[in-house]
Amino acid sequence: MYRIAVTEDNAINRNVFLQKAREMPDTKLVFVAIEGNDCLEQLKGLPHTHLPQVIFMDLEMPKMDGIETIQIAKSLYPNIHFIVLTVFDDDDKIFEAIKAGASGYLLKHEPATVLQEALINVIETGGAPMSPAIARKTLKLLSGAQTQASNPNENNFPEFITEREKEILKHTINGWDAKRISSELNVSVLTVRKHIANIYEKLHVSSKAQIISLAHKNKWL
């Protein structure tokens, strides 16, 4: 029995997916999330043996979009596969989703049989299923990327982390306590602790050890 979940903010699209899920044999729907934060919260409450193997993920959502959700969730739950469900107008975000850790990229109008084949593909063979139109766009993106030099020192902090939070996060990762950070940045210890609390909430972590683990996995150092 394959365990799946879906994250989709649009009620109509959710209902369409649920109808398709009912047509997929040997598949159990673990949960339905309405946006990224909801997805992470529902994952947090599940025992390891009940986690979904595949999460079908929308991209355009309020509060936390699909790319940010995948980036954080892959760091916390590396064994979960994410298959993006999108409309063709979202093709400019293909590369970002793949870099965040998406295993596949399908158009929303694909039938249940294609969704079933995709989840089996990623679980059983580690494949990267894509709708044909998306695959063609991806090849163009990859071809263009090969002509650009990469910057090895560029960090990959999520966009929702502010510049001040990035400063504090870097110092935290390097082992500094709140008092030392406050002295370095010339702000109060209380302000530093408030920023740290905001960082923990945004990244859905509860300890410095988890922050450091995320930093290493995402090469934020």
Secondary structure as GFF3:
##gff-version 3
##sequence-region A 1 221
A	DSSP	beta_strand	2	7	.	.	.	ID=ss1
A	DSSP	alpha_helix	11	22	.	.	.	ID=ss2
A	DSSP	beta_strand	27	33	.	.	.	ID=ss3
A	DSSP	alpha_helix	36	44	.	.	.	ID=ss4
A	DSSP	three_ten_helix	48	50	.	.	.	ID=ss5
A	DSSP	beta_strand	54	57	.	.	.	ID=ss6
A	DSSP	alpha_helix	66	76	.	.	.	ID=ss7
A	DSSP	beta_strand	81	86	.	.	.	ID=ss8
A	DSSP	three_ten_helix	88	93	.	.	.	ID=ss9
A	DSSP	alpha_helix	94	100	.	.	.	ID=ss10
A	DSSP	beta_strand	104	107	.	.	.	ID=ss11
A	DSSP	alpha_helix	112	120	.	.	.	ID=ss12
A	DSSP	pi_helix	121	125	.	.	.	ID=ss13
A	DSSP	alpha_helix	132	145	.	.	.	ID=ss14
A	DSSP	alpha_helix	163	173	.	.	.	ID=ss15
A	DSSP	alpha_helix	178	185	.	.	.	ID=ss16
A	DSSP	alpha_helix	189	203	.	.	.	ID=ss17
A	DSSP	alpha_helix	208	218	.	.	.	ID=ss18
###
